[in-house]
């Protein structure tokens, strides 16, 4: 149990700790608690504080530490603990509470640190938004490259053999129509991003760049006898819906992570469509089918999504370590969904008796 005697306190707007503070601590050997090897610079209380009768009680897990208090001395200690939130440096707290004797506050901080009751926010790494984005882009590209080599759909597309079923090429167009037509589900939530007016302006710019992608896919599918009404009567593959739902979830609840995927996703879709069009030309598909998709690649998909995403993250001043780690974990899930999207196209359309999964046929 920690016990401390508190001195007489002078009157002031912020109550001061006087130099006659002589802590009397009952030191305990607490297993699992390690004292910081470096002096605390930005102390944050890592426990709950409660006031009961003539005591301040600091509670952490199943441990309680008691500070007997009286009068203004209790007010000073309570005020000190409340201000230990990591936003003020130790020197700032010293100026507020013991400007004439730094040892007073140093003693309190040291004793709290020895019991594991303090965190030091100065030791927490905080990176800018653009630093975080570049890190996530590197990870995303690595994971995409790994999954690309093993994905059965892209193995078929890259193969020069004649075993590539034409319906797989048509199936790719159908599922991308479903993806593009659902973009409003995950683009609309971030258009009202509350963090920055500049970010909202950049998001609107990106939205206008990508507008009309589904219409170009419809134009291509019209050439093989599939019109818009028929597409409205069809179900996307579960993996396509899963990817759209995942992006919609992140757009609503993790908008920064969602935004981090946009630049890489746009660049990868552009690269993938180039490979897809090469396969279409190799199998001599109707040029009327190819033309709208080529137009899509040369206009919408060749936009500045990556640059825009970086401009967005340049407006984000900092992202803490915990958030960065969470974003990295979510990147793995995002890549898995994107990989499953293409795998499902090859599995279903390679042997599907009909191109369209009609709702009316259920």
Secondary structure, 3 states (H helix, E strand, C coil): CCCCCCCCCCCCCCCCCCCCCCCCCCCCCCCCCCCCCCCCCCEEECCEEEEECCEEEEEECCEEEEEECCHHHHHHHHHHHHHCECCCCHHHHHHHHCCCCHHHHHHHHHHHHHCCCEEEHHHCCEECHHHHHHHHHHHHHHHHHHHHHHCHHHHHHHCCCCCCCHHHHHHHHHHHHHHHHCHHHHHHHHHCCCCCHHHHHHHHHHHHHHCCHHHHHHHHHHCCCCCHHHHHCECCCHHHHHHHHHHHHHHHHCHHHHHHHHHHHHHHHHHHHHHHHHHHHHCCCCHHHHHHHHHHHHCCCCCCHHHHHHHHHHCCCCEEHHHHHHHHHHHHHHHHHHHHHHHHHHHHHCCCCCCCCECCCC
